[in-house]
Amino acid sequence: MSLNKPNQELHRDLKAASRAIEEAAHDLFGAAKQCSEAELKMTMQKIEKLHRLADRLIAHADEVKAGRIAHNHEMGSWPGGDI
């Protein structure tokens, strides 16, 4: 399905956010290797949550691509401006 420009941007933004979260989780894991066993376990739980959130963003991006979720034109731009 061909997406209009706002939906293309939404799809792209969701995928980019997912990649950023995955990268942050990877960096967090690298830093956690230096921690104690207890801290590592707690960090791994947080990393697991980050991975689940990234997966949800990818699922939402797939929904946008399939046309089941669309950009709300009334919303306009992001409240804080462009990222």
ChimeraX commands (.cxc) that place a marker at each C-alpha (Angstrom):
marker #1 position 0.00,0.00,0.00 radius 0.5
marker #1 position 1.30,3.42,-0.94 radius 0.5
marker #1 position 1.51,5.82,1.99 radius 0.5
marker #1 position 0.91,9.54,1.89 radius 0.5
marker #1 position 3.71,11.79,3.12 radius 0.5
marker #1 position 2.47,12.20,6.75 radius 0.5
marker #1 position 2.06,8.44,7.09 radius 0.5
marker #1 position 5.48,7.83,5.51 radius 0.5
marker #1 position 6.98,10.19,8.08 radius 0.5
marker #1 position 5.10,8.47,10.91 radius 0.5
marker #1 position 6.31,5.07,9.70 radius 0.5
marker #1 position 9.88,6.33,9.40 radius 0.5
marker #1 position 9.75,8.01,12.84 radius 0.5
marker #1 position 8.45,4.87,14.54 radius 0.5
marker #1 position 11.19,2.76,12.97 radius 0.5
marker #1 position 13.86,5.33,13.90 radius 0.5
marker #1 position 12.61,5.45,17.49 radius 0.5
marker #1 position 12.73,1.67,17.66 radius 0.5
marker #1 position 16.32,1.63,16.37 radius 0.5
marker #1 position 17.31,4.30,18.91 radius 0.5
marker #1 position 15.81,2.28,21.76 radius 0.5
marker #1 position 17.58,-0.89,20.57 radius 0.5
marker #1 position 20.87,1.01,20.37 radius 0.5
marker #1 position 20.37,2.41,23.87 radius 0.5
marker #1 position 19.65,-1.09,25.18 radius 0.5
marker #1 position 22.84,-2.34,23.54 radius 0.5
marker #1 position 24.87,0.50,25.08 radius 0.5
marker #1 position 23.28,-0.13,28.47 radius 0.5
marker #1 position 24.23,-3.81,28.25 radius 0.5
marker #1 position 27.82,-2.89,27.44 radius 0.5
marker #1 position 28.01,-0.61,30.46 radius 0.5
marker #1 position 26.28,-3.15,32.71 radius 0.5
marker #1 position 29.00,-5.74,32.10 radius 0.5
marker #1 position 31.17,-3.76,34.53 radius 0.5
marker #1 position 28.53,-3.92,37.29 radius 0.5
marker #1 position 27.92,-6.39,40.09 radius 0.5
marker #1 position 25.75,-9.45,39.54 radius 0.5
marker #1 position 22.75,-7.83,41.25 radius 0.5
marker #1 position 23.08,-4.62,39.24 radius 0.5
marker #1 position 23.48,-6.63,36.03 radius 0.5
marker #1 position 20.29,-8.57,36.75 radius 0.5
marker #1 position 18.35,-5.35,37.39 radius 0.5
marker #1 position 19.81,-3.79,34.24 radius 0.5
marker #1 position 18.88,-6.84,32.18 radius 0.5
marker #1 position 15.27,-6.44,33.29 radius 0.5
marker #1 position 15.33,-2.84,32.10 radius 0.5
marker #1 position 16.93,-3.88,28.81 radius 0.5
marker #1 position 14.19,-6.48,28.33 radius 0.5
marker #1 position 11.57,-3.73,28.76 radius 0.5
marker #1 position 13.39,-1.57,26.20 radius 0.5
marker #1 position 13.37,-4.44,23.70 radius 0.5
marker #1 position 9.63,-4.99,24.24 radius 0.5
marker #1 position 8.97,-1.28,23.67 radius 0.5
marker #1 position 11.09,-1.30,20.51 radius 0.5
marker #1 position 9.14,-4.32,19.26 radius 0.5
marker #1 position 5.86,-2.50,19.91 radius 0.5
marker #1 position 7.06,0.50,17.91 radius 0.5
marker #1 position 7.94,-1.79,14.99 radius 0.5
marker #1 position 4.48,-3.37,15.24 radius 0.5
marker #1 position 2.91,0.10,15.16 radius 0.5
marker #1 position 5.08,1.00,12.14 radius 0.5
marker #1 position 3.82,-2.14,10.40 radius 0.5
marker #1 position 0.24,-1.09,11.19 radius 0.5
marker #1 position 0.92,2.32,9.63 radius 0.5
marker #1 position 2.39,0.66,6.54 radius 0.5
marker #1 position -0.68,-1.60,6.26 radius 0.5
marker #1 position -2.97,1.43,6.52 radius 0.5
marker #1 position -4.56,0.43,9.85 radius 0.5
marker #1 position -3.01,3.40,11.70 radius 0.5
marker #1 position -2.82,6.85,10.13 radius 0.5
marker #1 position -1.25,10.17,11.02 radius 0.5
marker #1 position -3.79,12.54,12.57 radius 0.5
marker #1 position -3.64,15.67,10.42 radius 0.5
marker #1 position -5.35,17.70,13.15 radius 0.5
marker #1 position -2.43,17.00,15.45 radius 0.5
marker #1 position -0.05,18.95,13.24 radius 0.5
marker #1 position 3.59,18.84,14.19 radius 0.5
marker #1 position 5.19,17.50,17.34 radius 0.5
marker #1 position 4.49,19.69,20.39 radius 0.5
marker #1 position 8.21,20.40,20.78 radius 0.5
marker #1 position 8.80,20.98,17.08 radius 0.5
marker #1 position 10.84,18.75,14.83 radius 0.5
marker #1 position 13.21,16.35,16.47 radius 0.5
marker link #1:1,2 radius 0.2
marker link #1:2,3 radius 0.2
marker link #1:3,4 radius 0.2
marker link #1:4,5 radius 0.2
marker link #1:5,6 radius 0.2
marker link #1:6,7 radius 0.2
marker link #1:7,8 radius 0.2
marker link #1:8,9 radius 0.2
marker link #1:9,10 radius 0.2
marker link #1:10,11 radius 0.2
marker link #1:11,12 radius 0.2
marker link #1:12,13 radius 0.2
marker link #1:13,14 radius 0.2
marker link #1:14,15 radius 0.2
marker link #1:15,16 radius 0.2
marker link #1:16,17 radius 0.2
marker link #1:17,18 radius 0.2
marker link #1:18,19 radius 0.2
marker link #1:19,20 radius 0.2
marker link #1:20,21 radius 0.2
marker link #1:21,22 radius 0.2
marker link #1:22,23 radius 0.2
marker link #1:23,24 radius 0.2
marker link #1:24,25 radius 0.2
marker link #1:25,26 radius 0.2
marker link #1:26,27 radius 0.2
marker link #1:27,28 radius 0.2
marker link #1:28,29 radius 0.2
marker link #1:29,30 radius 0.2
marker link #1:30,31 radius 0.2
marker link #1:31,32 radius 0.2
marker link #1:32,33 radius 0.2
marker link #1:33,34 radius 0.2
marker link #1:34,35 radius 0.2
marker link #1:35,36 radius 0.2
marker link #1:36,37 radius 0.2
marker link #1:37,38 radius 0.2
marker link #1:38,39 radius 0.2
marker link #1:39,40 radius 0.2
marker link #1:40,41 radius 0.2
marker link #1:41,42 radius 0.2
marker link #1:42,43 radius 0.2
marker link #1:43,44 radius 0.2
marker link #1:44,45 radius 0.2
marker link #1:45,46 radius 0.2
marker link #1:46,47 radius 0.2
marker link #1:47,48 radius 0.2
marker link #1:48,49 radius 0.2
marker link #1:49,50 radius 0.2
marker link #1:50,51 radius 0.2
marker link #1:51,52 radius 0.2
marker link #1:52,53 radius 0.2
marker link #1:53,54 radius 0.2
marker link #1:54,55 radius 0.2
marker link #1:55,56 radius 0.2
marker link #1:56,57 radius 0.2
marker link #1:57,58 radius 0.2
marker link #1:58,59 radius 0.2
marker link #1:59,60 radius 0.2
marker link #1:60,61 radius 0.2
marker link #1:61,62 radius 0.2
marker link #1:62,63 radius 0.2
marker link #1:63,64 radius 0.2
marker link #1:64,65 radius 0.2
marker link #1:65,66 radius 0.2
marker link #1:66,67 radius 0.2
marker link #1:67,68 radius 0.2
marker link #1:68,69 radius 0.2
marker link #1:69,70 radius 0.2
marker link #1:70,71 radius 0.2
marker link #1:71,72 radius 0.2
marker link #1:72,73 radius 0.2
marker link #1:73,74 radius 0.2
marker link #1:74,75 radius 0.2
marker link #1:75,76 radius 0.2
marker link #1:76,77 radius 0.2
marker link #1:77,78 radius 0.2
marker link #1:78,79 radius 0.2
marker link #1:79,80 radius 0.2
marker link #1:80,81 radius 0.2
marker link #1:81,82 radius 0.2
marker link #1:82,83 radius 0.2
view
